[in-house]
Amino acid sequence: MDKKFSIFTLTLLIFALYSNGCRKHEKISDLVTDIEGNTYKTVIVGSQVWMAENLKTTRFPDGTVIPLTEDASAWRNLTTPGYCWYNNDPVTYKDTYGALYNGFTIATGKLCPAGWHVPDKQEWRALREFTGDSVKGGGKLKEAGTTHWLSPNKGADNSTGFTALGAGLRYFEGSFASVLSYTSLWSSSGVANDELWYAALYFGDPSFAMDHKNKNHGFSVRCIKD
């Protein structure tokens, strides 16, 4: 009886350890809600808690409206906050891919819901280190398959649960590009007066790149918990 009990206890212990290991990137139950009532899934990755969806609010948390800027000329001349939907088409892109915000919106420091913020460069680097390196780490962030990425979506397994999508971008002069093939995600860290760091993922390889661009670019946003 004691021997059977010991084997049974050991089996339960192994199962518990295995289950906890499998759940290390499990999405936490609480959803995040922005001022407009949009809700976002969240995920624990290492010691960080991230939104698992791109931000799509059109207002700051204090209720101030972020100007929707569709015209290309108006976009490239902005020196204040602005946002748009990819290809100026919210019906197709809003719910799945979220908004594209210019860097002036990020620089306000008040875009994300209370208790959350736009990640700085060091927080992005910490995420990259957790995924392994810059060469293959991006694959652990990208949603697997070719629903929201072009084939071959190389190296994508979404093992972190981050679920990055190929949301595309808006260039500084106002044109749109690269939906399904590329995504850029803003950082709050600046390089010069008109540039901010960002993280980038690409369908053609599993890399986790970081670079900086001027604030007139339109990139996606993932908030991180304070």
C-alpha positions in Angstrom: 0.0 0.0 0.0 2.8 2.4 0.9 4.6 1.6 -2.3 1.5 2.3 -4.4 0.9 5.5 -2.5 4.4 6.7 -3.1 4.2 5.9 -6.9 0.8 7.7 -7.0 2.2 10.7 -5.1 5.3 10.9 -7.4 3.1 10.8 -10.5 1.0 13.7 -9.2 4.1 15.7 -8.4 5.5 15.2 -11.9 2.2 16.1 -13.5 2.0 19.3 -11.4 5.5 20.3 -12.3 4.9 19.7 -16.0 1.6 21.6 -15.9 3.2 24.6 -14.2 6.0 24.6 -16.8 3.5 24.5 -19.7 1.6 27.4 -18.1 4.5 29.8 -17.7 3.2 31.9 -20.6 -0.5 31.4 -20.0 -2.6 34.5 -20.5 -3.7 36.0 -17.3 -7.4 36.1 -16.7 -7.8 39.9 -16.3 -8.5 41.9 -19.4 -7.3 45.5 -19.8 -9.9 48.1 -20.8 -9.2 51.4 -22.4 -11.2 54.6 -22.0 -13.4 53.7 -25.0 -14.3 50.3 -23.6 -12.0 48.3 -25.9 -10.7 45.2 -24.1 -7.3 43.6 -24.6 -6.0 40.2 -23.7 -2.8 40.1 -21.6 0.1 37.7 -21.3 3.0 37.1 -18.8 6.3 36.8 -20.6 9.1 36.3 -18.1 8.8 39.0 -15.5 6.8 41.3 -17.7 3.1 41.6 -18.3 2.1 42.7 -21.9 -1.0 43.4 -23.8 -1.4 40.5 -26.2 -3.2 42.8 -28.8 -2.4 46.0 -30.4 -3.8 49.2 -29.0 -6.8 50.8 -30.8 -7.9 53.7 -28.6 -8.7 57.0 -30.3 -8.6 58.9 -27.1 -6.1 59.5 -24.3 -7.1 58.2 -20.9 -8.1 61.7 -19.8 -10.7 61.7 -22.6 -8.7 64.0 -25.0 -9.3 63.0 -28.6 -6.3 61.9 -30.7 -6.7 63.5 -34.1 -7.5 61.0 -36.9 -5.2 62.0 -39.7 -6.0 60.4 -43.1 -4.6 62.8 -45.6 -1.0 62.0 -46.5 0.1 65.6 -46.7 -1.4 66.4 -43.3 0.2 63.3 -41.8 3.8 64.2 -42.9 3.4 67.7 -41.6 2.2 66.7 -38.1 4.2 67.9 -35.1 1.5 66.9 -32.7 -0.3 63.6 -31.9 -2.2 61.7 -34.6 -3.3 58.3 -35.5 -4.8 56.4 -38.5 -6.0 53.0 -39.5 -4.0 51.0 -42.1 -5.0 52.2 -45.6 -7.6 54.5 -43.9 -9.8 51.5 -43.6 -11.1 50.8 -40.1 -13.6 48.3 -41.2 -10.9 45.9 -42.4 -8.1 46.7 -40.0 -9.2 48.3 -36.7 -10.4 45.3 -34.7 -7.6 42.9 -35.8 -4.5 45.1 -36.2 -5.3 48.2 -34.0 -4.3 51.7 -34.8 -1.1 53.2 -36.2 0.1 56.1 -34.0 2.7 58.7 -34.8 5.6 59.2 -32.5 4.3 62.5 -31.1 1.4 60.5 -29.6 3.9 58.3 -27.9 5.9 61.2 -26.7 3.0 62.5 -24.6 3.6 59.7 -22.2 -0.1 59.2 -21.6 -1.4 56.9 -24.4 -1.9 53.6 -22.5 -4.6 52.9 -19.9 -3.9 53.6 -16.2 -1.4 51.2 -14.8 0.2 50.6 -18.2 2.7 52.4 -20.4 4.4 52.3 -23.8 7.6 50.2 -23.2 10.9 51.9 -23.2 14.0 50.6 -25.1 15.2 48.6 -22.1 11.9 46.9 -21.7 12.0 45.8 -25.3 15.6 44.6 -24.9 14.5 42.6 -21.8 11.8 40.9 -23.8 14.4 40.2 -26.6 16.8 38.7 -24.1 14.0 36.5 -22.7 13.2 35.1 -26.1 16.9 34.3 -26.7 18.5 36.7 -29.1 17.9 39.1 -32.0 18.4 36.4 -34.6 15.5 34.0 -33.7 13.7 35.7 -30.8 11.1 37.3 -33.0 9.6 33.9 -34.0 8.6 33.4 -30.4 6.5 36.6 -30.6 4.8 36.2 -34.0 1.5 34.5 -34.3 2.0 31.2 -36.0 0.5 30.4 -39.4 -0.4 32.6 -42.3 -3.8 34.1 -41.3 -2.2 37.5 -40.3 1.3 37.0 -41.8 2.5 36.1 -45.3 4.0 32.8 -46.0 6.5 31.5 -44.9 6.2 33.4 -41.6 9.5 32.0 -40.9 10.3 30.7 -37.4 6.9 31.8 -35.9 5.6 29.6 -33.1 4.2 32.3 -30.7 5.6 30.3 -27.8 5.4 33.4 -25.6 1.7 34.1 -26.3 2.6 37.6 -27.4 0.7 37.1 -30.7 2.3 39.8 -32.9 0.6 40.3 -36.2 1.7 41.7 -39.5 0.0 45.1 -39.0 2.1 47.1 -41.5 3.1 50.7 -41.0 2.6 54.2 -42.3 5.7 56.0 -43.6 6.6 59.5 -42.6 5.4 60.9 -45.9 1.9 59.4 -45.5 2.0 56.1 -47.6 1.0 52.7 -46.2 3.0 49.5 -46.6 3.8 46.0 -45.5 0.5 44.7 -44.0 0.9 40.9 -43.4 4.6 41.1 -44.0 6.0 43.4 -41.2 5.2 45.2 -38.0 6.8 48.0 -36.1 6.0 48.6 -32.4 6.9 51.9 -30.8 9.2 52.4 -27.8 8.9 55.5 -25.6 12.7 56.0 -25.7 14.0 58.8 -27.8 17.3 59.1 -29.8 17.0 62.7 -30.9 14.3 65.3 -30.7 12.5 63.8 -33.7 13.2 60.0 -33.3 12.0 57.1 -31.2 13.2 53.5 -30.8 10.9 50.7 -32.0 10.9 46.9 -32.3 10.3 45.2 -35.6 9.2 41.7 -36.8 9.2 40.4 -40.3 7.5 37.5 -42.1 10.6 36.4 -43.9 12.8 35.6 -40.9 12.5 35.1 -37.1 14.6 38.1 -36.1 13.8 40.5 -33.4 15.1 43.8 -34.7 15.3 47.2 -33.0 15.9 50.6 -34.6 14.8 54.2 -34.5 12.8 56.4 -36.8 11.4 59.9 -36.8 8.1 60.6 -35.1 6.1 61.1 -38.3 6.0 57.3 -38.9 2.9 55.4 -37.9 3.6 52.3 -35.9 1.6 49.9 -33.7 1.6 50.0 -29.9 1.7 47.3 -27.3 1.4 48.5 -23.7 3.3 46.9 -20.8 2.1 46.9 -17.2 3.7 49.4 -14.8 
